[in-house]
Amino acid sequence: MINRGYRFDFTLILFALLLTFPVFADPTADDIGHTEPTTVDTLSSLIAQKEVIDADISTLNIELKRASSDTEKEQLKIDIDSKGDQAQKISRSIENLAASTDLSSLRAVKEEAFDIEKEIFSLIEPTLKEMRHLTYDVRVKADLRDRIEYVNKRIPVVTTALYNVGKLKVDPANKTLAKHIDKLKNRWTQQLKGYETELNSATMQLEKFELDEKVREANEPSIFKTFFEKRGWVLLKALGAIIFVVLIAKLIHNIISKVLKGFQKANRSVKFRIIDLVHRGLTVIFMILAPMFVFYLAEDWVLFTLSMLVLIGMAWSLREAIPRYWEQIQIFLNIGSVREGERLLMDGLPWEVKNINVFSTLHNPRANITKRVKLSDLEGLNSRPAEKSEPWFPCQRGDWVILSDGVRGKVVGISLELVELIQRGGARCTYTLSNFLDASPQNLSLNFRIKERLGISYSNQKTVTTEGPTLLKDYLSERLKGDGYAEVLLNLNVEFEKANDSSLDLVIIADFKGESADIYNRLRRAIQRYCVDASTKFDWDIPFPHVTFHNPAVLEAVS
């Protein structure tokens, strides 16, 4: 059987070979039967191209001399400058190709000063051009619609103005006003014709553009299809490079775990945590650099620029994020305010910090519940070493508890949200965790005490503080033993409590083992029954409270 570690290494090597195999070359390349042009052929082609451009420049200069309008002259000058730039570039290409080297250093007169804005713009220029090309259709239609909306808002205004001016009754004798009104009519009439012409032109252009767009959509692939046909293979290789980096990082992590003993322990040292943090950081950096390297080799400057912008954005974010996340970094390195193996208070409940990582693990050993929290959730908290005797939770599953509202039940479920109790008879009560803790649960499952009172009449005053408690204790011991409760009885005591208004009270204090918590009320009833039986046996009268009625008339007469 092949070892899993070797199988993983073999898969990793196979993936690396596939990544660099010629099958990942651009499928559009076709080297079969293709003959590369020689240097002389290329030079001849460049020279012929330059002669054509020079002829165009001569023609444009002649047209410039014959031009009459300033607008035409400006346009011709722009064309001449553009042709001149092309001719100059071709001349430099001819020189560089003939010399088989770059001669730009011979022509450089003065090195330009470094301009960061210019460099950034040159970096993102390919992306901007690509975005401009992809959104050309949308922008043209938006401009035409804006023109149509602009004209439609103004035509009614001009029409209303002409209508209102036409209704004016001007005295022919007032030639000045009549002449001014005629000028307004002529100007607004011309303006209306201009708006109507512009509206017809924009509408026709928009209709023609939409028609051409439908034809292009029917005959040509969509923008997204063209994009993925052009760059899909490059993106696929970039994705492969990212997967390759992740696999290599995983392999390195496994090697580190095997070589460095204790690297995977729950309570790692700061040294191991720093190594882990550096490994994670380098993995993220190489996951960004790997596709950039693929884009660079493929000479896809649009994707390269986009990845470069992502890298710059991450660097800028880290510049501001590191001070903000410094406390989290300290906690991750286990040198902050929260540390592994210590105790902290969160959401009103104590927790043991079992593990600190990007997602940390908190555990309550008594309630046996676990909580996973983000590293950021530990900010602002403080942990401390815990003593063995410190309580973690009032109870655990299977314990019997009595709440402050009088409910007694067995704890059958504890979670981060709810605590469920089952009472004798099967009824279930459910509390939220906070409400359960607020109810101050009394745990009966370790040991518990029952205190019951017996009041006897004042006729037994001579013996109630001496032999009365002893007689009652012995009687209760016999009855408890006879009913099979002696095995769970830990301690029994009877004492004189106090002289009440109508009775002398004895208190029965009985301690029982936690295993009898489920019959807590049965034991209370049994002790009360035994007390009544003892009163009968020892001729103790059990008094009842006396009620005295006060008659105001009688009291007044007496006074």
Secondary structure, 3 states (H helix, E strand, C coil): CCCHHHHHHHHHHHHHHHHHCHHHCCCCCCCCCCCCCCHHHHHHHHHHHHHHHHHHHHHHHHHHHHCCCHHHHHHHHHHHHHHHHHHHHHHHHHHHHHHCCCCHHHHCCCCCCCCHHHHHHHHHHHHHHHHHHHCHHHHHHHHHHHHHHHHHHHHHHHHHHHHHHHCCCCCCCCHHHHHHHHHHHHHHHHHHHHHHHHHHHHHHHHHHHHHHHHHHHHHCCCHHHHHHHHHHHHHHHHHHHHHHHHHHHHHHHHHHHHHCCCCCCCCCCHHHHHHHHHHHHHHHHHHHHHHHHHHHHHCCHHHHHHHHHHHHHHHHHHHHHHHHCHHHHHHHCCCCCCCCCCEEEECCEEEEEEECCCEEEEEECCCCEEEEEEHHHHCCCCCECCCCCCCCCCCCCCCEEECCCCCEEEEEEECCCEEEEECCCCCEEEEEHHHHHHCCCEECCCEEEEEEEEEECHHHCCCCCCHHHHHHHHHHHHHHHHCCCCCCEEEEEEEEEEECCCCEEEEEEEEEEHHHHHHHHHHHHHHHHHHHHHHHHCCCCCCCCCCCCCCHHHHHHHC
